[in-house]
Amino acid sequence: MKSVFKNSKIATQFTINEQVVLFHGDCLDLLEQIPDKSIQLVVTSPPYNIGKEYENRLKIEDYIEQQAEVIKECVRILTDKGSICWQIGNHVDNGVIIPLDTILYPIFKEMGLVMRNRIVWHFEHGLHCSKRFSGRYETIVWFTRKVKDYVFNLDPVRVPQKYPAKKYFKGPKAGQYSCNPLGKNPGDLWDIPNVKSNHIEKTEHPCQFPVELIERLVLAMTNENDWVLDPFLGVGTTVIAALKHNRRGVGAEILDRYAVIAKERVQKAINGTLKTRPMNKPKYDPQQAGNKLITPPWQYNTIVTSDDLKLFEKNEEYHIESS
């Protein structure tokens, strides 16, 4: 798709006539600049309060209060037909799992928002747990202002039909194809690869999420030229997804080096030189690719050391965070 923002300049302060805004600082300072009901989509992945380098670990009560302050401002700037998507995982306290979407849900509800979906994002790679099953999913909680009148464009995000040649076998449509030729609804379980070391989009950010995850939200919940905001921008993924589809993008990042990376990536997106994983690209299949690592060495008369048979590693819980 040809971008209408090809020659855009990256602004550092928000005005409604800008096209791309990267704010280096606290997101609350950025949100103060944005007028009421001017943002069509707020999508973000906030810190999970587990002590990563970009966050200060807080008591869970203080964390909830901090999130509520940001969410309140995001609701203020949301258009009447707009959406908020909070992509979140688990807070882990001494091995105990606390699903953050469940403790943040009351905040959105108290502000009058309506939950449309709780989307489960499944991925296959991450650190391994030794005393519980390894975490391989996170959630996106999607809220709108209104019960019925909100933007939702299904056709741009349809996925290929499983049985495109299927036909009605009885009734007035017997013999006709029963599938939508544009594809099917992707549902609320999204199987999208996470950004690991061999991912084409990988930067030094430890918890980066993939562009295609946000593209689906942008295409479904906005129209061209709408504003998309990420209050915890990380390395720029949300703004990149917005620009790829001719939407305006704005975000805040407080850490210096991530702000620098975000600016570099967004500039490449503007220039059309940023490499991203295409939407709906089939996942890598090691068996189909003939990857030799899928053959267990203990199937043959090979000397196998104890290290070869280690199945568990004592590592912290893996999670995905802001862009």
C-alpha positions, 0 to 999 in steps of 0.5 A, a space after each residue: 500500500 502506498 503511504 500518503 505520509 511518505 514525506 512526513 516529518 516526525 514531530 516531537 509535540 502533539 498538534 491535531 494537524 501533525 501526522 507523526 508524533 514521537 514524544 520523548 518523555 512521560 506519557 502523561 505529559 504527552 496526553 495533556 497535549 491531546 484534545 478530548 475525543 481526538 484519538 480513534 484507537 489507543 493500543 499499547 502494552 504497558 509494563 507488567 511491574 516485574 522489575 524490567 529495566 524500563 520500569 520501577 517495581 511497585 506494590 501491586 496497589 500502586 501499580 494499579 493506581 498508576 495504570 488507572 491514571 493513564 487509562 483515565 486520560 486515554 478515555 478522555 481523548 478517545 473519540 465517540 466511536 473509538 477503541 482502546 486495546 490494552 495488550 497485557 500479560 501476567 504479573 509474577 510475584 514470588 512464583 504466583 501468577 496475577 493476570 493483569 487484565 483481570 485486575 485492570 478490567 474494573 478500571 475500564 468498566 468504572 469509566 463507562 467502557 464496554 468490553 468487546 473482546 478478550 483476545 488471546 495472543 498465542 506464541 510458541 517461544 520464550 523462557 521455560 518454567 520449571 515449577 509451572 507450565 511455561 507461559 505462551 500467551 497474553 491477552 488484548 482487552 478491547 473496549 469501546 465507548 458505546 455498545 453498538 456505534 463503534 468502528 469495526 472493519 472486518 473485511 481488511 482483517 479476514 484470514 484464509 478460509 479453511 475449506 474455501 470449496 465448502 458448499 451448502 448441502 441443503 436448503 435454498 442455497 444448496 450447491 452454492 459456496 458457503 464461505 465468504 470469498 474474502 476469508 473468515 473472521 480471525 476469531 479471538 485466538 491469534 497465533 502470531 509469532 513473537 519477536 525473538 532473536 531471529 525475527 526480522 523486526 528484532 531490536 535490543 528491546 527485550 519485550 518487543 511485540 510484532 507489527 502484524 499484531 497491531 496491524 490487525 487492530 489498526 485495520 479493524 478499528 480505524 479508518 484512513 487518516 485516523 489517529 492511533 496512540 500508544 502511551 508506552 511506545 517502546 521502539 515504535 511498533 504501534 506508530 509503524 503499524 499505523 503509518 503502514 496503513 495511512 493512519 496518523 501515529 503518536 506515542 510516548 517513550 521515556 527511555 532514551 535509547 528506546 526513543 532513539 530506536 523508535 525514531 530510527 524505525 519510524 523514519 524507515 517506515 516513512 521512507 518505505 525501507 523498514 522490513 517487517 513480517 507480512 500479515 498472515 504469513 504462514 508460521 515457520 514449519 521446521 519439519 516442512 523446511 527440513 530443519 535437522 534440529 527436529 530429529 532427536 539425537 537419542 533416536 540413533 546410536 549416538 553418545 548422548 550426554 546428560 546435558 542433551 537431555 535437560 528438558 527444564 531450565 530455571 528461568 524467570 517467566 517470559 513476557 511481552 511488553 511494550 513494542 
